Amino acid sequence: MESRKKTKETKKYFSKEYLDFLLAEQRAREPQTFYEKFCKLGEKLKIKPPKGLEEKLKTDIAFSSVNASPEGVFSSSILALILSFLAFIIFSLIIQDWVTLIFLSILPFVIFWYILTYPSFLSQVIRIQAGDESIKIILYMVIYLKLNPTFEGAVNFVTTHISGPITNDMKKAIWDLQVGKYTTVEEALSKYMPKWAIWNEDFVRSLNLLYGTLREATEERREETLRKALSYILESTHERMKIYVEEISSPLMLIHLFGIMLPALGIVMFPMVAIFLHQQVNVTQLILGYTVLLPLLNLFFIYRILKKRPGAFISPDISKHPDLPRENFFVLKIASFKLYIPIIFFSLLIGLLIMLPGIFHFVDLATSLSVASDTVKETILRKEAEMSFENLLSTFSITAGFAAMVISYFYLRSFQRIKIRNQIKNIEDEFRTGLVTLGNFLSEGMPIEVAINKSLEEYQKLGMQKRAIHSFLTKLLINIRNFGMTFRRALFDEKHGLLKYYPSRLIEDIMKVLSDASEKSTILLGVIARTIANYLDNVHAIELKIRELLEDTRSAIRLQASFVVPLICGIIGSLTIFIINVLRILADKLAEIEKSLGLGVL
């Protein structure tokens, strides 16, 4: 039903010929990803999809930018189904367990579904990316049109500072204009507007408003139209985010089910299964299903949700940060020295130290059993089966050691990276107020150096010297004063550039725009700084609204993960020990009764 609705929506905007134009444009390049290469291979089978499916695949491929044909996608899905069934037949000759075979028989259909629906999933991801990108495009065009009222220049400015699906189309339009295919930039862009209307119809309307500013007679009217275009795209994005929250609620509940509820139910049921159905149930299948299949299923759902998240929730790329530790190492600072310690070695050491009581216990047990007689062996094993503190400690130390290895490995691998990421996120959050303060001083006609110094004085008056934005502006001022750098060089210099320590795409984009404006006039720079601050305020409001709408779901998941599930685990663990003790005592009593009855007969 949803696919039919989407196809009708697509037909509302453009014809079959336009769809063919988009597909032909994508097919002009060589296949790059494994998926595209596999589709090209599958295309040789020449299996045509049903007409309705072919139309849907055409639309999905056109909007996912996948270099494939509907025939190629459908044929490769069939090819994958055949190959996976052949693999299943081979496994069925080796594996005799029918439960495992039932599970393996489902995999070919899962692979078929994944390959067939991948363009649809990717088109949704690109649609969300285009929605985030559209706000930036309008903002940057508004900023440029404030500086220079030329539409072609604004488009060029956008393609220089932004990357994404819409910008890629704009670059193609500019190229077509330069080679003489079109006479004006408006004509070149109009070829892609039906496609953009599917991604974000409000973006196209805002773009038309911006084009209309060139026809305005007065400066006041032009400024009003520029403000209207930016406000319109921000308001429409706010409404879209509400829809996004509604759409993401169901997948989040699915993660809640597979990530928390099912494992909790498993913990409740597995002791009963182990005690009463140990002969009917294969323990290996339970372990594989619980520790391998379920986590993989969770990873798949989480990956799909994360791919569809809005730009406001994307973590900054810290891979080029100077203070980032080397891969698989963590940094231990001793005075002014940095000591790089291998994480794997350290985690193994921690795990082995915790395991020592268990290792010594079981080595001693193995030695005792190897030299003991049958009667002594039975006595030793009976003592080993008792629920004593010593036995629990020796067994638990092995489990705790393995857990400590895994926990310490992932913690040491991420804690310093998370610290750097949080620092960047903090400065992104504080950037809004910093830009407003800086913009106010610049609007008064102050030079950049003086305006930055005044902003720092304001922070000091308010006792906010420890804020990340204060540190950022201080370092910026040092670069300008001590090294005699321009505003641009102080930020982007290869050796001393400040942005090396703040690898945020948001900060980098804003600073590029401000450095371009700084070459015009400080008053104009102040106006643009306030415009960007207003944009960041709106984006922040959208982010807060999303968090507010998802708060109930997030709170429920957090409560269950941090309190309810651990409590259940503790109760079930205690009950399991109690039941095993009861059964052991019952077995001993039954043995005594049998023995006494036997003596009575004798």
Beta strands, then each sheet from edge to edge (+ up, - down):
strand 1: 329-334
strand 2: 337-342
sheet 1: 1+ 2-
end
